[in-house]
Amino acid sequence: MYIKNIERNNSSGLLDEIEGAIQGHRDGHGYVARDDGEADIYLPPNEMRAVLHRDRVRVRIVRHDRKGRPEGRVVEIIERPPHPIIGRLLHESGVWLVAPEDKRYGQDVLIPKGATGLAKAGQVVVVELTEPPSLYGQPVGRVKEVLGEIDDPGMEIEIAVRKYGVPHEFSDGCIAQARSLPDKVRPQDHRKRVDLTDVPLVTIDGEDARDFDDAVYCEPAKVGRGKGWRLLVAIADVSHYVETGSPIDVDAYDRATSVYFPRRVIPMLPEKLSNGLCSLNPEVERLCMVCDMLITATGDVHAYQFYPAVMWSHARMTYTEVAAILANTRGPEAARRKDLVPHFLNLHDVYRALLKARNQRGAVDFDTVETQIICDENGRIEQIVPRVRNDAHKLIEEAMLAANVCAADYIQEAQHPGVFRVHEGPTPEKKEILRGYLKAMAVGMTISDDPTPGEFQKIALATKDRPDAQQISTMLLRSMQQAIYTPINSGHFGLAYDAYTHFTSPIRRYPDLLVHRVIKAILAKERYQLPVLPTPGEAHEKLARRLASRVAPPTQKPKPRIAASPREMQAWEAAGLHCSANERRADEASRDVEAWLKCKYMRDHLGEEYSGVVTAATSFGIFVTLDAMYVEGLVHITELGGEYFKFDEARQELRGERTGIRYAIGTRLRVQVSRVDLDGRKIDFRLVREDEELVARAMKDKGAPTGGREGVPVKASAKRAAKKAAGKKASPLDAAKAGAKKAAAKTRAARKSRR
C-alpha cells in the first residue's frame, strides 16, 4: 500500500491527503485504515454520511483528540468497490428499504417501489447500489437477488459467501470443460508414469472427508549403513487435468482455495474433479505425483525423488481406525485390515523418527484445543466438541510436512521461481511486548534479538507445569506473524524449516497446484510459465493495497538464487499475494458463519450459568471461553464490579485498583449468558459472582484487612446485618432501602399469582 500526494501543512504539521479504506462502525462513526500502516484516522458520524464501509478515500487530518488520535475529514472518494450489500427487505410507512446485515455500512438502503423484484418483506436480499449516499440523502439500490427467509437452513452461509465475495458458482466454460473430462483413468494416461498399483498405498482421513488428495506407504529400508524407512507420499495429480489458462484453471485461481463451512464446502474445483477423477478413492486407478523419500533412524530425509505415477488405493482408512490398530494390533479393527497392519506399524515407526527430528529442530508445538461444530439436519448446532488429535492425525501430518519440505528444496535447488510458504518470527514491536510480558510474569527466560523457534519451545516446556502455562503459551503464539505465500523464501519460523511450501493438497489449494506444475517442468527440464495472472500494474497494485494491512511481506530477504526476470518475479509475487488474500477471505467467511451459528445456539441458553476461562484481556473487558461449549463471549469492564480497572499491557491483564483483583488469560470464572447479538455476531456474559478466592488473594497481596470469612471483604449488607445484631440502629437511608426492597418483593409476588 502507499500514500499519494503527501504534503505538510507548515502551520500545523499535519499530514494532508492520506489515502486509505473506510472501516465503518455500527454506531455511525468510522475510521480510515491508512495505506501507510500508521494509526487509523477517526471519522465522526457527519463524515460517514456520504461514504460506505470499504470505500477507498482520501482524507485530511483536521485535529487530534486528547489521547493524540487523529480525526479526519473526507476530501475525495477514490474508489467505491462494487460489493453487493446483503440485508433484510423492510416495508415501513409505505417505504421499502434494506437494512444491511453488516452493520458497518451504517445506513439503510432505499429501494424504489419498482425495484423490489419478486422479494417480499422480511426476506434476505442482495442489493446493487444505483445511487451512492450523500450528506443529505441515503443510498438507493435495487434488489438483485432474493436469498430467502432469515431462518432458512444454510442462510448464514449464503450471506457469508456474498458478504466476503467468495466465488460460489462455476463459470459456464468451467462446467463444460469438466463435463468433457473422462470418468476414469485411460490407458493413454499411463504413459511416462511409474506403475504403483501393486504398492499398498492407503488414504487416512476424517470420517466426514469427501475428497482424498494424499495416500501414504512405508517400508523398512537400509539408509547408508544404518536402518531407516522408505516413505511414499502420493498426491492427486490435479495438474494433469487442469491445464494452465483453461476455464477450470481460471475459476480455480479466482477461488484460490476451497472454503469449509459446517455441513458445506465450496470447492476450488468442480465436483467431477474434487470428488471424482482427482480424489484418491479406494480400489480405482488414479494419477498421482509421488514424493519418494528415504528417512534415517533420526528422522532426517536422506534422499528423495519426485515422479508422476499411477496408483491404486488399497483402503480408505479413518484416523479413528488407524489409531485403534496402533493401540491394539489384535483388536477387531486390526483383524479387518490384517494385510495392512504391518504397513501401519512402519508408518508409526517413521512418524516417531520424524517427531524426534522435529523436537531436535526446536519446532514450535503448542497444545491448543481445536473444536468441531456438529449440526442437525437444519444446519443448527447440536453440540460443539473438542477435536482430539491422535497418533494417526500426527502420523499423516509429519508425512505431509516431509513431502512439503522436499518440494521446497527441489524448487530451490533448481533455481526455478515458485511459491514458498513463509512464516516469519515476531516483529520488533511484538518482540518487545513478549519480553515485557515474560519479565512481568517472572518467567526467568526471554527471547534474543534474533530469536529461533527453539527459544519459544524451551520457554513453553519450562513453564508447562505453571498454573499460568496456558496464558504463557497463548502469548508466545500471538507474538508470531501470519504465514503467507511468496516467491521469496525466508523460511518457516514455526516449523523451523529453512525452506517450506505446500505440495500435498492441490484439490483444495491453488498454490499446491502451482508447485506441482513447477516440479513437472523441472522434471521435464522445461520452464513453467504462469497463466495470465495479475502482473505489474494496476491489478497488482490493488492486490498489494488490499493485503498490506493484513499480511506483511517477508522482512528477511536473502538474495534469491532464482533465474528469473524482475517482471516474472513480480508476477509470482502477485500470485502469492492473491492466494494469501483469498486464504484470509476464506478464513473470515468460515469464522463469520461459525460465529453466527454460535450466537444462534447461545440464544437458547440466555440466563444460564457456565464456568469458563479468560482467553483475552483488553482495556474494555475480558473474553471468556466456556468450558462446556467452547463459545467465547465478552465480560464488559462495567460488569467486573464497582471499582476502577486498569489494563496492564505488559501482563495482559485487568487489575482492580481497590482490591488488586486480576483478570488475566487463564483465570477461571463463573459467568451468565446475558445478551446475544446475532447481527453483530457478539455474545455478552456477566460475572455471576466475584471469585472469592481471587478477591481474598488480591486483598492479601495488597496487605488490606479483610475481616470477612476466609479473607473475603465484608459486603455492605453484611455490615448492616452485623450492626443490627449488635443492637445498633440502622440509618434512615438503610430503612428506606429496606422498605423499597420489601415493596418490590410484594410486587413480584403479585405478578406471579396473576400468572
TORVO-999001 format. One record per residue: residue in three letters; x, y, z of N, C-alpha, C in turn. Coordinates in steps of 0.2 Angstrom, whole numbers, plus 5000, padded with zeros to 4 digits. Example, Ala and Ser with C-alpha at 12.3 -4.5 7.8 and 13.67 -1.06 7.14 Angstrom:
residues 2
ala506649725039506249785039506649845039 ser506449895035506849955036506450005039 
***
This chain:
residues 755
met500449945000500050005000500450065000 tyr500150124999500550184998500150245000 ile500550305000500250365002500350404995 lys499850444993499850484987499750554989 asn500150594986500150674987500150694994 ile500750664997500850685004501150755005 glu500850805008501150865009501150885016 arg501550935018501550955025501251025026 asn500751025031500451095032500951125037 asn501251185035501851215039501551245045 ser500951265045500651295052500551235057 ser500251185055500051135060500451065060 gly500851055054501250995054500850935053 leu500250945051499850885050499950855043 leu499850795042499850765035499250775031 asp499350795025498750815021498650765015 glu498050745014497850705009498150635009 ile497950595014498150525015497650485013 glu497850425009497350385006497250325011 gly496650295011496550235015495850205013 ala495650155017495050125016494550135022 ile493950155021493450165026493250095029 gln493350105036493050045040492550075045 gly491850055043491350085046491150055053 his490850085057490650065064489850065064 arg489550025068488850025069488550085072 asp488850125076488550175079488650245076 gly488850235069488850295065489450325063 his489950315068490650345066491050285063 gly491650305061492050255057492750275058 tyr493250245054493950265053494250245047 val494750275045495150255039495750215041 ala495750155038496350115038496850145033 arg497450175036497850205031498350165027 asp498450185021498850145017499650135019 asp499850185023500550185026500650145032 gly500050115034500050075040500150115047 glu500050175047500150215053499450215056 ala499350255062498750245066498150265062 asp497550225063496950245059496750315061 ile496350335056496050405057495350405058 tyr495150435064494450435066494050475061 leu493450455060492950495056492250505060 pro492050565062491450575066490850555061 pro490250545064489650525060489450575055 asn489550635055489450685050489850665044 glu490450645045490950625039490750565036 met490350515040490250455037489550455033 arg489250505033488550505029488650495021 ala489150525018489250515011489750465009 val489950425014490350365012490150295015 leu490350245012490150175014490750135017 his490650085021491150045023491450015016 arg492150005016492549985011492750035005 asp492450095006492650145001493350165002 arg493650174996494350204996494350274996 val494650315001494550385001495250425002 arg495250485001495750525003495550575008 val495950575014495650615019496250665022 arg495950715025496450765028496350765036 ile496950755039496850765047496750835049 val496250845053496050915055496150925062 arg496250875066496350885073496650815076 his496850825083497050765087496650765093 asp496350715096496050715102496550715108 arg496250715114496750725120497250665120 lys497050605118497550555118498050555112 gly497950605108498450605102498150575096 arg497550545096497250505090497050555085 pro497250545078497050595073496250585071 glu495950645070495250645067495350675060 gly494950645055495050675048494350695045 arg494450725039493850745035493950715028 val493450685025493550655019493550715013 val494150705009494250755004493950734997 glu494050664996493850634990493750564991 ile493250534987493150464987493450444980 ile493950404981494450374976494050324972 glu493850274976493550214973493050184977 arg492450164974491950134978491850054975 pro492150014978492149944976491449914974 pro491349884969490649854968490449794972 his490549804978490249754983489549754984 pro489149694983488449704984488349704992 ile487749734994487549745001487049685002 ile487149655007486649595009486249625015 gly485549615015485149635021484449615020 arg484049635025483349615025482949675022 leu482449655018482049705015481449715020 leu481349785021480849805026480349855022 his479749855025479249895022478949935028 glu479150005028479050045034478750105032 ser478050125034477750185032477750195025 gly477550145021477550145014478150155010 val478750145014479450155011479750085011 trp480050065005480450005005481150025006 leu481549985011482249995012482549925014 val483149925013483549865015484049885021 ala483949845027484449855032485049805032 pro485649835030486249795029486349745035 glu486549685033486649635038487349655041 asp487849685037488449705040488349775043 lys488249785049488149845052488649905051 arg489249885049489749935047489549985042 tyr489049965038488850005032488450065035 gly488150055041487950115045487250145042 gln487050135036486450165033486050115030 asp485350125030484950085027484950105019 val484750065015484750075008484050085005 leu483850135002483150155000483050114994 ile482450074993482350034987481650064984 pro481750094978481150124974480650074973 lys480050094973479450044973479549994967 gly479750004961479849954956480449924956 ala480849924961481549894961481649844966 thr481049814969481049764974481049694970 gly480849694964480849624961480349584964 leu480449514965480049474967480149464975 ala480549504978480649504985480049524989 lys479949494995479449505000479749535006 ala479349575010479549605016479849555021 gly480449565024480749515029481249465026 gln481249465019481649415016482449445015 val482849405015483549425014483749435007 val484049495005484149504998484849534997 val485049534991485649564989485449624985 val485749684987485649744984486249774980 glu486049804974486549834970486449914970 leu486949954972486850024973486750054966 thr486150094966486050134960486250214961 glu486250234967486450304969486850294975 pro487450324976487850324982487550374987 pro487750364993487450404999487750474998 ser487450525001487650595001487550625008 leu487850685008487750715015487050725017 tyr486550735012485850745014485450685011 gly485650635009485250585006485550515007 gln485150465008485350395009485450365003 pro485850305003486050274997485350244994 val485350234987484750204984485050144980 gly484650094980484850024976484249994974 arg484349934971483849884968484049814970 val483549774971483549704973483849664967 lys484449644968484749604963484649524963 glu484549504970484449434971484149424977 val483649374977483249354984483549294986 leu483849294992484149234995483649194999 gly483149225002482649185006482449215012 glu482149175017481949195023482649185028 ile482649225033483149235038483349165041 asp482749125042482849065046482849005042 asp482949015035483048955030483748925032 pro483748855032484348815033484948845028 gly485548855031486048875027486048945025 met485648985028485549055026486249095028 glu486449075034487049105036487649105031 ile487649045028488249035023488149075016 glu487449075014487349115008487449185009 ile487349215015487549285017488349285017 ala488649245020489449255021489749245014 val489549205010489949205003489849264999 arg489249295000489149364996489449425000 lys489449415007489749465011490449475010 tyr490849415009491549415008491749405001 gly491249404997491449404989491749334988 val491549284991491849214989491549194983 pro491849174978491549144971491249084973 his490649074971490249014973489948974967 glu489949004961489648974955490248974950 phe490248914947490748904942490548934935 ser491048954931490848984925490548934920 asp490248954915489948904910490548864907 gly491048904905491648874902491948814906 cys491948834913492248784918491848724918 ile491148734919490748674919490748634913 ala490748664907490848624901491448584900 gln492048614902492648584902492648524907 ala492348534912492348474917491948414915 arg491348434911490948384908491348344903 ser491748374899492148344894492748294896 leu492848304903493448254906493148184906 pro493648134906493448064906493248054913 asp492947994914492647974921493147934924 lys493647904921494147864924494847874920 val495347844923496047844920496047804914 arg496247834909496347804902497047774901 pro497047724897497647684895498247734893 gln498047784889498547834887498847874892 asp498447884898498647924904499247894907 his499347824906499947784909500647804907 arg500647834901501247854898501747894902 lys502347874902502847914906502747914913 arg502347864916502247864923502447794926 val502647804933502847744936502247704939 asp502147644937501647604939501647584947 leu501247614951501247594958500647554961 thr500247534956499647504958499747444962 asp500347404962500447354967500647374974 val500847434975501047464981500447474985 pro500447454992499847464996499747534999 leu499747574994499547644997498847655000 val498847695005498147705008498047775009 thr497447795010497247865012497047865019 ile497147915023496947915030496747985031 asp496047985032495748055033495148045039 gly494848105040494248105044493648065042 glu493248055046492648015044492148055039 asp492148115040491748155036492048185029 ala492748165028493048185022492748155016 arg492748205010492448185004492948174998 asp493448214999493948214994494648194997 phe494948144994495648124996496148134992 asp496648184994497148204989497848184991 asp497848134997498548114998498448035001 ala498948004999499047925001499747915003 val499847865008500547855010500647785011 tyr501347765011501547695011502247705014 cys502447655019503047655022503347585022 glu503947575021504347505022505047515025 pro505247475029505947475031506447475025 ala506947515026507547515021508147535024 lys508647515021509347525023509547595020 val509747645025509947705023510647715025 gly511047725019511847725021512047655024 arg512347665030512547605033512047585039 gly511547625040511047615045510347595043 lys509947585048509247575047508847635046 gly508347625042507847685041507247665037 trp506947705033506247695030506247725023 arg505847695019505647725013504947745014 leu504847805013504147835014503947865007 leu503347845005503047864999502447915001 val502447974998501848014999501548034992 ala501048004990500748014984500148064984 ile500248114980499748164980499348164973 ala498748184973498248184967498548224962 asp498648204956498948244950498448284947 val498248344950497748384948497948424941 ser498648434941498948474935498848434929 his498748364929498648334923498048344919 tyr497548364923496848384921496748454920 val497048494924496948564925497448604921 glu497448614915497948644911497948724912 thr498548754912498748824913498248864908 gly497948914911497548954907496848924905 ser496648864906496048834904495448864909 pro494848854906494248884910494248864917 ile494448794919494448764925494948804929 asp495548814926496148844929495948914931 val495648954927495449024928494949024934 asp494448984935494048984941494448964947 ala494848914946495248884952495648944955 tyr495948984950496449034953495949094956 asp495449104953494949154956494749134963 arg494649074965494449054971495049044976 ala495649014973496249004976496248954982 thr495648944984495648894990494948864990 ser494848804993494148784995493948815002 val493348835003493048865009492648815012 tyr492848805019492448755023492048785028 phe491348765027490848785032490648725036 pro490248735042489948675044489448645040 arg489548585038489048545033489048565026 arg489548615024489548635017490248655015 val490448635009491148655007491048695000 ile491348744999491348774992492048764989 pro492048714985492648684982493048734977 met493648724977494048754972493948734965 leu493848664965493748634958493048604958 pro492848594951492148564951492148494954 glu491548474956491448404959491748344955 lys491748354949491948294945492648284946 leu493048334947493748334949493848314956 ser493548364961493748364968493548294971 asn492948274969492648214972492748144968 gly492948164962492948104957493648094954 leu493748114949494348104945495048114948 cys495048164953495648184956495748154963 ser495148134966495148104973495348034973 leu495848024977496147954978495747904981 asn495147894978494647844980494847774980 pro494647734985494947664986494747624980 glu495247574978495147524973494947554966 val495247604964495147634957495847664955 glu496047664949496647694947496647764947 arg497147794949497147874950497847894948 leu497947954945498547984943498848024949 cys499448014950499748054956500448074955 met500648124959501348144959501648124966 val502248084965502448054971503148084974 cys503148094980503748114984504048054987 asp504548024985504847954987505447974991 met505447964998505947985002506247925006 leu506947935007507247895012507447925018 ile507147905024507147935030507647895035 thr508047935038508547895043508247885049 ala508547845054508347825060508247885065 thr508647945063508548005067508048055064 gly507648035059507148075056507348125051 asp507948115048508248165043508048135036 val507848175031507748155024508448145021 his508648085020509248065017509348085010 ala508748065006508748074999507948074997 tyr507848104991507148104989507148114981 gln506548094978506448104971505748114970 phe505548154965504848164963504748124956 tyr504148104955503948074949503248064948 pro502948064942502248054941502147974941 ala501547954943501447884944500647874943 val500547804943499847784943499747744949 met499247754953499147714960498447684960 trp498447644965497847604967497747604974 ser497347654977497247654984496947584987 his497347554991497147494994496647495000 ala496547555002496047565008495847635009 arg495247655011495047725013495047715021 met495547735024495647725032495447795035 thr495147795041495047845045495547855051 tyr495647915053496047925059495947885065 thr495247875066495047835072495247765071 glu495147735065495347665064496047655064 val496447695061497147685062497447695069 ala497147745073497347745080497247685084 ala496647655082496447595086496847535084 ile497147535078497547475076498247485079 leu498447555079499147565083499147545090 ala498547565093498447545100498347475102 asn498047435097497947365099497947325092 thr498547295091498647265084498247195084 arg497947175090497547115090496747135091 gly496647195090495947215091495547205084 pro494847215085494447205079494647245073 glu494847305074495047355068495647325064 ala496147295068496747265065496547205062 ala496047165064495847095061495547115054 arg495147165054494847185047495347205042 arg495947235044496447255040497147225041 lys497047155042497647115044498247125039 asp498147125032498647135027499047205028 leu498647255030498947325031499247335037 val499147295042499447315049500147325049 pro500547285046501247295046501447365043 his501147385038501247455035501047505039 phe500547505043500347555048500847555054 leu501147505056501747505061502347535058 asn502447525052503047555048502947635048 leu502347655047502147725046502247755053 his502047715058502147745065502847745067 asp503247705065503947705067504247765063 val504147775057504447835054504147895057 tyr503547895059503247955062503647975068 arg503847925072504247935079504847965077 ala505147945072505847965070505848035067 leu505248055063505148125061505048165067 leu504648145072504448185078505148205082 lys505548155082506248165085506548215082 ala506648215075506948275072506648335073 arg505948335073505548395074505748435081 asn505848385086506048415093506748435093 gln507148405089507848425088507948495085 arg507548505080507548565076507248625081 gly506848605086506548655090505948685087 ala505548655083504948675080504448695086 val504048745085503648765090502948725089 asp502748695095502148655095501848665102 phe501248715101500848725107500248685107 asp500048665113499448625114498848675114 thr498548675108497948715108497348675106 val496748695109496148655108495748675101 glu495748625097495348645091494648615092 thr494048645089493448625090493048605084 gln492548565084492148545079491448555080 ile491148595076490348605076489948545073 ile489548515077489148465075488448495074 cys488148495068487548525066486948475065 asp486348495066485748445064485648455057 glu485048425055484848425048484648495045 asn484448535050484348605048484948655048 gly485548625049486148665050486248705056 arg485848685061485948725068486348685072 ile486748715077487248675081486848635086 glu487048575086486848525091487348525097 gln487948525095488448525100489148555097 ile489548575102490248595100490748555104 val491148515100491548465104492348475102 pro492748465107493448465105493648415100 arg494148435095494348395090495048365093 val494948295094495548265098496048235092 arg496648255093497148235088497548175091 asn497448115087497848055090498448045086 asp498747985087499447975083499347965076 ala498747945073498547945066498548015063 his498248065066498248135064499048155063 lys499448145069500048165069500548135064 leu500448065063500748025058500748055051 ile500048075049499948105042500248175042 glu500248215047500448275047501248275046 glu501548235049502348235049502548205042 ala502148165039502248135032502148195027 met501648235028501548285023502048345024 leu502248355030502748405031503448385028 ala503548325028504248305025504148305017 ala503548295014503548305007503548375005 asn503248415009503248495008503948515008 val504348495013505048525013505448495007 cys505348435005505648414999505448454993 ala504848464992504648504986504948574986 ala504948604992505348674993506048664991 asp506348614994507048604992507248594985 tyr506748554982506848534975506748604970 ile506348644972506248704968506848754969 gln507048754975507548804977508248784973 glu508348714974508948694971508948694963 ala508348694960508348704953508348774951 gln508348824956508348894954507748914950 his507248884951506648904947506148944951 pro505848994948505349034953504748994954 gly504449004960503848964963503649004969 val503148974972502949004979503148964985 phe503348994990503548964996503048985001 arg502948945006502548955012503048985017 val503049055018503449085023503149115029 his503449095035503149115041503749145045 glu503749205046504249245050504149245057 gly504649265061504649265068504349335070 pro504349355076504049415078504349475076 thr503949525075504149595073504449625079 pro504849675078505249715083504749735089 glu504149755087503649785092503349725096 lys503249665092502949605096503549575100 lys504149585098504649555102504749595109 glu504649665109504649705115504049685119 ile503449675116502949665121503049595124 leu503249545120503349475123503949485129 arg504449515127504949525133504749555139 gly504349605138504049645144503549595148 tyr503149555144502749505147503049455151 leu503549425148503949375151504349395158 lys504549455157504849485163504349505169 ala503749525167503249545171502949485175 met502949425171502749365174503249325178 ala503849355178504449315182504549255179 val504549245172504749185169505449165170 gly505849215170506649195171506949175164 met506549185159506849165152506549225147 thr506949235142506749285137506949265130 ile506849305125507049295118507549345116 ser508049315112508549355109508349405104 asp508749455102508649495097508449465090 asp508749405089508549365083508349295085 pro507749295088507549235091507449175086 thr507549115089507449055085506849015088 pro506548975084505948935086506148895092 gly506748875093506948835099506848875105 glu506948945105506948985111506148985113 phe505748985109505048985110504848915113 gln505048865110504948795113505248785120 lys505848815121506148805128505748845133 ile505448905131505048935136504448895138 ala504048875132503448835133503548775137 leu504148735136504248675140504448695147 ala504848745148505048765155504448795159 thr503948815156503348845160502748795160 lys502748735157502148695156501848675162 asp502148675168501848655174501648715178 arg501748775176501548835180500748835179 pro500448865184499748875184499548925178 asp499948965176499849015170500148985164 ala500248925163500548895157500148915151 gln499548905151499148925145499148995143 gln499149035148499249115147499949125143 ile500449095146501149105143501149075135 ser500849015134500848985128500449035123 thr499949065125499449105121499849165119 met500249195124500649255122501249235117 leu501549175118502049155113501749155106 leu501149125106500849115099500649175096 arg500449225100500149285097500749335095 ser501349315097501949365095502149345088 met501949295085502149275079501749305073 gln501949305067501649335062501249275058 gln500749305053500449255049500849235044 ala500749165041501149145036500849165029 ile501249175024501049205018501349155012 tyr501149165006501449135000501849194997 thr502449174995502849224992503449184988 pro503649214982504249184979504949194982 ile504949234987505549254991505549214997 asn505949164997506049115003506449145009 ser506049155014506449165020506349125026 gly506049055024506049005029505349005033 his505248955037504648945041504848945048 phe504648995051504949005058504648955063 gly503948945063503548905067503848825067 leu503948805061504148735059504848725059 ala505248785060505948785060506248755054 tyr505948775048506248745041506548805038 asp507148795034507448845030507048855024 ala506748805021506348815015505648775016 tyr505148795015504448765015503948785010 thr503548735007503048755003502448715004 his501948725000501348675000501348634994 phe501348574994501348524989500748474989 thr500548464995500148404997499348414996 ser499048474994498348474994498148514988 pro498348494982498148534975497448534974 ile497048484977496248484976495948544979 arg496248574985495948624988496348684989 arg496948684986497348754987497748764980 tyr497648824978497948834971498748844972 pro499048864977499748864977500048794977 asp499748744979499948674978499948654971 leu499448674967499448664960499948694956 leu500148754958500748794955501348754957 val501448734963502048694965502148624961 his501548594960501548534955501848544948 arg501548604946501748624939502448634938 val502748674943503448694943503848624944 ile503648584948504048514949504048484942 lys503448474939503448444932503848474927 ala503848544927504348574922505048564924 ile505248564930505948544932506148474929 leu505648424931505748354929505848354921 ala505448394917505548394910506048434907 lys506448464912506948514910506748574906 glu506148594908505748654905505648704910 arg505348754908505248814912504448824912 tyr504248834918503448844919503348914919 gln502848934914502649004914501949014917 leu501949064921501249074925500749084920 pro500049074921499549094917499449174918 val499049194914498949264914498549284921 leu499049314925498849324932498949404933 pro498749434939498849504940499649514940 thr499849554935500549564934500749634936 pro501349664935501449734937500949774934 gly500749824938500249874935499749884940 glu499149904938498549924942498349864946 ala498249804943497949744946498449724952 his499049724951499549704956499549754962 glu499449824960499449874965498849874969 lys498249854966497649844970497749784975 leu498049734973498149674977498649694983 ala499149724981499649744987499349794992 arg498849844989498549884994498049844998 arg497649804996497149764999497549725005 leu498149695003498449645008498949675013 ala499149735011499749765016499549775023 ser498949795024498749805031498649735035 arg498549675031498449615035499049565034 val499449575029499949525028500549565026 ala501049555030501649595029502149555025 pro502549585020502949545016503549525020 pro503949475018504549445022505049505023 thr505249515029505749565030506449545029 gln506549475030507249455029507249425022 lys507549465017507549445010508249425008 pro508449365009509149345006509149344999 lys509649354996509749364989509449294986 pro508949294982508649234980509049204974 arg509249134974509549104969509049084964 ile508749134961508249114956508349154949 ala508349114944508549134937507849164934 ala507649224936507049254933507149324933 ser506749354928506749424927506349464932 pro506449524933506049564938505349554937 arg505149564931504449554929504149494930 glu504549434929504249364931504249364938 met504749384942504649384949504049424952 gln503949474949503349514951502749484950 ala502749444944502049404943502049354948 trp502549314950502449264955502349294962 glu502549354963502349394969501649404970 ala501349434964500649444963500249384965 ala500449324962500149264963500149244970 gly500649254974500749244981500249284985 leu500249354983499849394986499149374986 his498949354980498249344978498049274982 cys498449224982498249164986498249184994 ser498749224996498749245003498049275005 ala497849325001497249365002496649325002 asn496649274997496049234997496049185002 glu496549165005496649125011496349155017 arg496449225018496249265023495449265022 arg495249285016494549285014494149225016 ala494449165015494049105016494049095024 asp494549115027494549105035494049155038 glu494049215035493549265038492849245037 ala492649215031492049195029491849135034 ser492249085035492149025039492049055046 arg492449095049492349125056491749155057 asp491549195051490849235052490249185052 val490249135049489749085049489749045056 glu490349025058490348995065490149045070 ala490349105070490149155075489349165075 trp489049165069488349165068487949105071 leu488249045070487948985072487948985080 lys488549005082488649005090488149055093 cys488049115090487649165093486949135093 lys486749105087486049075087485949015092 tyr486448975093486548925098486448955105 met486749005106486849035113486149075115 arg485749095110485149125111484649085115 asp484749015114484348965118484548955125 his485148985127485448975133485549045137 leu485149095135485149155139484949145146 gly485349185150485249175158485549115161 glu485849075157486149015160486849025162 glu487048995167487749005170488248945168 tyr488848965167489348915165490048935168 ser490448895169491148905171491548915164 gly492048955165492448975159493148995161 val493549015156494249035157494349095152 val494749145155494849205152495349195146 thr495249205140495649195134495949255131 ala495749315133496049385131495849435136 ala496249485137496149545142496249605137 thr495749655138495849715134495649775139 ser495749835136495649895140494849895142 phe494449865138493749875139493349805142 gly493749755143493449705147493849635145 ile493549585147493949515146493549465142 phe493849425138493449375134493549315137 val492949275138492949215142492749165137 thr493049105137492849045133492548995138 leu491948975137491548925141491848855141 asp491948825146492248755146491748705143 ala491148705144490648655141490548665134 met490548725131490348745125490848765120 tyr491448795122491948815118491748875114 val491248915118491048985115491349035118 glu491549095115491849145118491349205118 gly491449245124491049305124491349355128 leu491149415129491449475132491149485139 val491549495144491349525150491549595150 his491049645149491249715148491549735155 ile492049785155492349805161491849835166 thr491249855163490749885168490449825172 glu490549765170490249705173490749675178 leu491349705179491849675184491749705191 gly491349745192491249765199491349845200 gly491149875205491149945206491749975208 glu492349955204492949995205493250005199 tyr493850045199494150065193494650005191 phe494649985185495149935182495549965177 lys496249945178496749965174497049915170 phe497049925163497349875159498149875159 asp498449815161499149815161499449775155 glu499649815150499849785144500449735145 ala500949755149501449705150501249635152 arg500749635157500549575160499949545156 gln499649585151499049565148498449555153 glu498349595157497849585162497449645164 leu496849645167496549695170496649695178 arg496749745181496849745188496449795192 gly496049775197495649825201496149865206 glu496049935206496449975210496349965217 arg495649955219495549955226495749885229 thr495449825226495549765228496249735226 gly496449755220497049725217496849655213 ile496249645212496049585209496249585202 arg496449525199496749525192496349475188 tyr496249495182495949455177496449455171 ala496749395171497249385165497049315161 ile497349305156497249245152497349185156 gly496949145157496949085161496549085167 thr496349145169495949155175495249115174 arg495049075179494449045179493849085182 leu493249085179492749125181492049085180 arg491549115184490849085183490449145180 val490149135174489849185171489149165169 gln488749215167488049205165487949235158 val487649205153487449225147486949285147 ser487149345146486749405147486449435141 arg486749425135486549455129486849425123 val486449415118486749385111486449435106 asp486949465102486849505096487049465090 leu486449435087486549395081486849435075 asp486649495074486849535068487549555069 gly487749575075488449595077488949535078 arg488649475078489049415080489349415087 lys489049445092489349455098488949425104 ile489249395109488949365115489249405121 asp488849425125489049455131488849415137 phe489349415142489249375148489349435154 arg489049405160489149445166489449405171 leu489849425176490049385181489449365186 val489449305187488949285192489049305199 arg489749305201489949325207490749335207 glu490949385210491749385211492049325214 asp492549305211492849245213493149255220 glu492849225225493149245232493849235233 glu494049175230494749165231495249215228 leu495049245222495449295219495449355223 val494849375225494749435229495249435235 ala495149375239495549365245496249375244 arg496549335239497249335237497449405235 ala497049445231497249505229497249555235 met496749555240496749595246497349575250 lys497549515251498049495255498749525252 asp498849525245499449545242499449625243 lys498949655244498949725245499049745252 gly498949695257499049705264498449735267 ala497849735264497249765266496949715271 pro496649745277496249705281495549685278 thr495349625278494849595275494249585280 gly494349555286493849555291493249505289 gly493249475283492749435282492949365282 arg492449315280492549245280493149235275 glu493649195277494149175273494549225269 gly494449285273494849345270494449375264 val493749365264493349395259493149465262 pro493149525258492949585261492249585263 val492049615268491349615271490949665266 lys490449635264489949675259489549725264 ala489249775261488949825264488349795268 ser487949745265487349715268487549675274 ala488149645274488449605279488549655285 lys488849715284489049765289488349785292 arg487849795288487149825291486949765296 ala486949705293486749645297487149645304 ala487749655304488149655310487949705315 lys487849765312487549825316486949805320 lys486449775316485849755318485949705324 ala486349655323486449605328486749635334 ala487149685333487449725339486949765343 gly486349775340485849815343485949895341 lys486349905336486449975334485849985329 lys485650045329485050075325485350085318 ala484950055313485150075306484950145304 ser485350175299485250245297484550245294 pro484250305293483650315289483750295282 leu484250305279484350285272484350215272 asp484650175276484550105276483850075277 ala483450115281482750095282482350105276 ala482550165272482150175266482350125261 lys482950105260483150055256482849985257 ala482749965263482449905265481749905264 gly481449965265480649975263480549965255 ala481049995251480949985244481049915242 lys481549885245481649815243481049765245 lys480649785251480149745253479549755248 ala479449825246478949835241478949805234 ala479649805232479749765226479649695226 ala479849665232479649595233478949575232 lys478549625236477749615236477549615228 thr477749665225477549675218477749615213 arg478349585214478449525211478049465212 ala477849465219477449405221476749415218 ala476449475218475849485215475849475208 arg476349485204476349475197476349395196 lys476749355200476749285199476049255201 ser475649285206475049255207474549265201 arg474649325198474149335192474349295186 arg474949265186475149215180474749155182 
***
